Amino acid sequence: MADESVEDLECPETGFHDDKEKEEADTGEEISADETKIITERVKFLRETIRHCRHFISMVACPQWQLLSMEVVAASIVGLVLEQ
């Protein structure tokens, strides 16, 4: 039932998603001149992993892809926690 509604859905010409640059700008935190943050390579890797996997995590019609993507993100989190 849910699969049928997804398959019949047509994409509008302008698309469902906002401008990718705007979306990425909204998720970034603003850092004032007074404070500086040191971001490790593991944190950068985790952010990139989440950014690349979030589309597949939200795919309701493909639970296998959702589970696999969540496993990838979980493995990245475990790697970050073990580093600390």
Rosetta silent file (secondary structure, phi, psi, omega in degrees, C-alpha in Angstrom):
SEQUENCE: MADESVEDLECPETGFHDDKEKEEADTGEEISADETKIITERVKFLRETIRHCRHFISMVACPQWQLLSMEVVAASIVGLVLEQ
SCORE:     score description
SCORE:     0.000 S_00000001
   1 L     0.000  -50.297  178.903    0.000    0.000    0.000 S_00000001
   2 H   -68.262  -33.743  179.833    2.702    2.469    0.962 S_00000001
   3 H   -64.865  -36.938 -179.231    4.841    1.253   -1.944 S_00000001
   4 H   -64.464  -41.407 -178.648    2.074    2.044   -4.430 S_00000001
   5 H   -68.055  -32.420  179.041    1.790    5.661   -3.291 S_00000001
   6 H   -71.923  -41.923 -178.035    5.563    6.153   -3.599 S_00000001
   7 H   -69.141  -33.454 -178.466    5.716    4.642   -7.076 S_00000001
   8 H   -80.741  -11.946 -176.786    2.771    6.713   -8.367 S_00000001
   9 L   -74.338  126.342  178.938    4.221    9.943   -7.033 S_00000001
  10 L  -100.486  142.744  179.515    5.635   12.176   -9.747 S_00000001
  11 L   -78.525  133.788  173.968    8.453   14.610   -9.082 S_00000001
  12 L   -71.238  159.739 -177.977    7.659   18.271   -9.685 S_00000001
  13 L   -59.833  -35.436 -179.005    9.930   20.158  -12.060 S_00000001
  14 L   -80.851  -13.993  178.522   11.407   22.173   -9.212 S_00000001
  15 L    89.955  165.751  179.308   11.983   19.024   -7.139 S_00000001
  16 L   -87.291  -24.672 -172.913   11.046   18.108   -3.598 S_00000001
  17 L   -99.845  149.994  175.203   14.269   19.282   -1.986 S_00000001
  18 L   -72.284  177.842  177.057   15.547   22.779   -1.398 S_00000001
  19 L   -58.540  132.138 -175.605   18.803   23.990   -2.787 S_00000001
  20 H   -61.045  -39.035  179.935   21.559   21.676   -1.560 S_00000001
  21 H   -65.431  -38.788  179.109   23.842   24.576   -0.586 S_00000001
  22 H   -65.296  -41.386  179.770   21.055   26.165    1.455 S_00000001
  23 H   -63.234  -43.302  179.989   20.381   22.869    3.220 S_00000001
  24 H   -68.694  -34.473  178.773   24.047   22.401    4.091 S_00000001
  25 H   -67.610  -35.019  179.794   24.311   26.013    5.292 S_00000001
  26 H   -68.700  -32.348 -177.047   21.337   25.504    7.616 S_00000001
  27 H   -81.739  -18.435 -179.006   22.893   22.448    9.246 S_00000001
  28 L   -77.144  147.748  178.747   26.238   24.148    9.902 S_00000001
  29 L   -94.424  140.717  177.457   26.876   25.879   13.185 S_00000001
  30 L   -84.014  133.444  179.738   28.046   29.439   13.227 S_00000001
  31 L  -112.772  124.581  179.888   31.262   29.979   15.148 S_00000001
  32 L   -74.188  169.887 -179.002   31.933   33.426   16.530 S_00000001
  33 L   -67.474  -25.896 -177.779   35.347   35.049   16.385 S_00000001
  34 L   -74.985  -33.411 -176.046   35.822   34.457   20.116 S_00000001
  35 L  -110.250  141.549  176.083   35.431   30.703   20.065 S_00000001
  36 L  -126.359  139.153  179.036   37.303   28.203   17.980 S_00000001
  37 L  -114.606  138.302  174.953   36.458   24.543   17.720 S_00000001
  38 L   -99.185  117.554 -178.582   38.878   21.805   16.883 S_00000001
  39 L  -106.320  120.508 -178.326   37.149   19.213   14.741 S_00000001
  40 L   -75.009  165.594  178.438   38.918   15.883   14.520 S_00000001
  41 H   -64.453  -34.071  178.440   39.145   13.825   11.363 S_00000001
  42 H   -65.204  -39.500  178.721   36.820   11.218   12.916 S_00000001
  43 H   -67.388  -40.815  176.595   34.127   13.860   13.509 S_00000001
  44 H   -61.880  -41.677  179.274   34.501   15.091    9.928 S_00000001
  45 H   -64.050  -42.305  178.625   34.210   11.495    8.729 S_00000001
  46 H   -62.431  -43.930  179.009   31.069   10.952   10.842 S_00000001
  47 H   -61.184  -44.610  178.773   29.466   14.118    9.466 S_00000001
  48 H   -64.170  -40.320  179.239   30.226   13.069    5.888 S_00000001
  49 H   -61.881  -46.005  179.008   28.905    9.561    6.565 S_00000001
  50 H   -63.947  -42.330 -179.647   25.634   10.918    7.933 S_00000001
  51 H   -61.783  -39.224 -178.834   25.332   13.370    5.054 S_00000001
  52 H   -78.249  -28.599 -174.348   25.808   10.598    2.501 S_00000001
  53 H   -94.149  -16.870 -171.805   23.576    8.032    4.260 S_00000001
  54 H   -62.771  -30.326  176.475   20.600   10.141    5.347 S_00000001
  55 H   -63.088  -44.430 -177.806   18.846    9.746    1.990 S_00000001
  56 H   -72.973  -30.461  177.343   18.996    5.954    2.253 S_00000001
  57 H   -66.577  -31.313 -177.781   17.955    5.998    5.927 S_00000001
  58 L   -88.064    3.534 -177.920   14.760    7.848    4.958 S_00000001
  59 L   -79.976   97.375 -176.620   13.782    5.378    2.199 S_00000001
  60 L   -65.842  -34.879 -175.625   10.554    3.881    3.568 S_00000001
  61 L   -76.973  -10.438 -177.187   10.067    1.573    0.574 S_00000001
  62 L  -127.926   78.085 -176.702   13.501   -0.059    0.985 S_00000001
  63 H   -63.057  -27.873  178.281   13.951   -1.288    4.569 S_00000001
  64 H   -63.992  -41.092  179.560   17.107   -3.226    3.631 S_00000001
  65 H   -68.533  -37.825  177.974   18.795   -0.003    2.546 S_00000001
  66 H   -59.728  -49.499 -177.926   17.591    1.744    5.701 S_00000001
  67 H   -63.146  -44.279 -179.861   19.084   -0.928    7.944 S_00000001
  68 H   -63.188  -42.112  179.707   22.365   -1.061    6.043 S_00000001
  69 H   -65.519  -39.419  177.487   22.714    2.734    6.106 S_00000001
  70 H   -67.360  -33.563  175.632   22.001    2.857    9.838 S_00000001
  71 H   -65.287  -39.288  178.275   24.633    0.164   10.389 S_00000001
  72 H   -62.968  -45.892  179.157   27.161    2.279    8.477 S_00000001
  73 H   -65.121  -41.115  179.364   26.379    5.340   10.618 S_00000001
  74 H   -62.336  -41.192  178.041   26.466    3.241   13.808 S_00000001
  75 H   -63.299  -36.558  177.344   29.891    1.870   12.890 S_00000001
  76 H   -66.985  -38.704  178.501   31.128    5.430   12.363 S_00000001
  77 H   -66.551  -42.475  178.563   29.791    6.461   15.778 S_00000001
  78 H   -60.771  -42.434  177.262   31.451    3.470   17.428 S_00000001
  79 H   -60.520  -38.826  178.755   34.740    4.434   15.778 S_00000001
  80 H   -68.826  -42.356 -179.636   34.405    7.965   17.116 S_00000001
  81 H   -66.911  -41.092  179.409   33.570    6.797   20.647 S_00000001
  82 H   -65.131  -29.414  178.531   36.454    4.316   20.698 S_00000001
  83 H   -68.015  -33.412 -178.086   38.865    7.069   19.681 S_00000001
  84 L   -78.330    0.000    0.000   37.899    9.134   22.734 S_00000001
